[in-house]
Amino acid sequence: MRSYYEARAAEYDDWYLGTGRFASRDRPGWDAERDALTAALAALPPARTLDVACGTAFLTLHLRGFVVGLDQSAGMVRIAQSRLPEGLALVGDALALPFADGAFDRVLAGHFYGHLAGEERAAFLSEARRVASELVVVDSALREGEPDEAWQERELDDGSRHRVYKRWFTPDALAAELGGGDAETLLAGLWFLAVSVRFATAQ
Ligand SMILES: C[S@@+](CC[C@H](N)C(=O)[O-])C[C@H]1O[C@@H](n2cnc3c(N)ncnc32)[C@H](O)[C@@H]1O
């Protein structure tokens, strides 16, 4: 996943915008739902937020309050920083966060949790819970009759091919996996979902 996203950084937003190799995809309702997703993030109360695996900061830049974006890809971080004039973007590992306990109010993870294997999920959740008392996860919505996980082969503009593990969720199942309490569904769409959970205290 890591080398794939470094190679994909410059073309990543094509997925959100329906441009480039995504221009020919038939995705009914995609644009409206993407805008509803960014509006739901913009509606969150201002907070010190860590956006883990922030990518190009396509979602991050809608957050209010002090924002730090972290990603393992230097290419992603360069783009993210250019979009966060009042925030900070840095290279780092989401599974070993370089921050003190309780350093943030909220962790956001967009389209990241659903790429993690079992032990990585546990490591990420433990780190999220350590640095913040709220976790917002944005990911891909499960569709009736479709599989909830798959190994996908993806092609980039340079013709390179990459195998990527991906999962799809319902809001309730995702909230149950994340643990914590006070689960709130911020968006339950055909394409995207966003769920917030709270942890009793940052450890
Ligand atoms: C599908 S992209 C999501 C980007 C962004 N959060 C969004 O929702 O548009 C997944 C991101 O996870 C990053 N990533 C993968 N493994 C990581 C890790 N262990 N630590 C930090 N970032 C990681 C990749 O570099 C990539 O930018």
The ligand as an SDF file (V2000), in Angstrom:
LIG
                    3D

 27 29  0  0  0  0  0  0  0  0999 V2000
   -6.7080    6.0300    0.3140 C   0  0  0  0  0  0  0  0  0  0  0  0
   -5.4980    7.2100    0.8300 S   0  0  0  0  0  0  0  0  0  0  0  0
   -6.5070    8.2700    1.8560 C   0  0  0  0  0  0  0  0  0  0  0  0
   -6.0830    9.6970    1.8420 C   0  0  0  0  0  0  0  0  0  0  0  0
   -7.0060   10.6680    2.5970 C   0  0  0  0  0  0  0  0  0  0  0  0
   -7.1020   10.3460    4.0000 N   0  0  0  0  0  0  0  0  0  0  0  0
   -8.3880   10.6890    1.9840 C   0  0  0  0  0  0  0  0  0  0  0  0
   -9.3610   10.2640    2.6270 O   0  0  0  0  0  0  0  0  0  0  0  0
   -8.4990   11.1580    0.8510 O   0  0  0  0  0  0  0  0  0  0  0  0
   -4.6030    6.2820    2.0280 C   0  0  0  0  0  0  0  0  0  0  0  0
   -3.3920    7.0420    2.5700 C   0  0  0  0  0  0  0  0  0  0  0  0
   -2.8040    6.2790    3.6250 O   0  0  0  0  0  0  0  0  0  0  0  0
   -1.4080    6.5340    3.6190 C   0  0  0  0  0  0  0  0  0  0  0  0
   -0.7820    5.4970    4.4650 N   0  0  0  0  0  0  0  0  0  0  0  0
   -0.7280    4.1780    4.2190 C   0  0  0  0  0  0  0  0  0  0  0  0
   -0.1280    3.5440    5.2430 N   0  0  0  0  0  0  0  0  0  0  0  0
    0.2220    4.5020    6.1500 C   0  0  0  0  0  0  0  0  0  0  0  0
    0.8610    4.4980    7.4090 C   0  0  0  0  0  0  0  0  0  0  0  0
    1.2600    3.3530    7.9880 N   0  0  0  0  0  0  0  0  0  0  0  0
    1.0670    5.6670    8.0480 N   0  0  0  0  0  0  0  0  0  0  0  0
    0.6670    6.8390    7.4870 C   0  0  0  0  0  0  0  0  0  0  0  0
    0.0410    6.9110    6.2930 N   0  0  0  0  0  0  0  0  0  0  0  0
   -0.1850    5.7600    5.6340 C   0  0  0  0  0  0  0  0  0  0  0  0
   -1.0800    6.5110    2.1490 C   0  0  0  0  0  0  0  0  0  0  0  0
    0.1590    7.1080    1.8650 O   0  0  0  0  0  0  0  0  0  0  0  0
   -2.2710    7.2650    1.5630 C   0  0  0  0  0  0  0  0  0  0  0  0
   -2.0200    8.6480    1.4560 O   0  0  0  0  0  0  0  0  0  0  0  0
  1  2  1  0
  2  3  1  0
  2 10  1  0
  3  4  1  0
  4  5  1  0
  5  6  1  0
  5  7  1  0
  7  8  2  0
  7  9  1  0
 10 11  1  0
 11 12  1  0
 11 26  1  0
 12 13  1  0
 13 14  1  0
 13 24  1  0
 14 15  1  0
 14 23  1  0
 15 16  2  0
 16 17  1  0
 17 18  1  0
 17 23  2  0
 18 19  1  0
 18 20  2  0
 20 21  1  0
 21 22  2  0
 22 23  1  0
 24 25  1  0
 24 26  1  0
 26 27  1  0
M  CHG  2   2   1   9  -1
M  END
$$$$
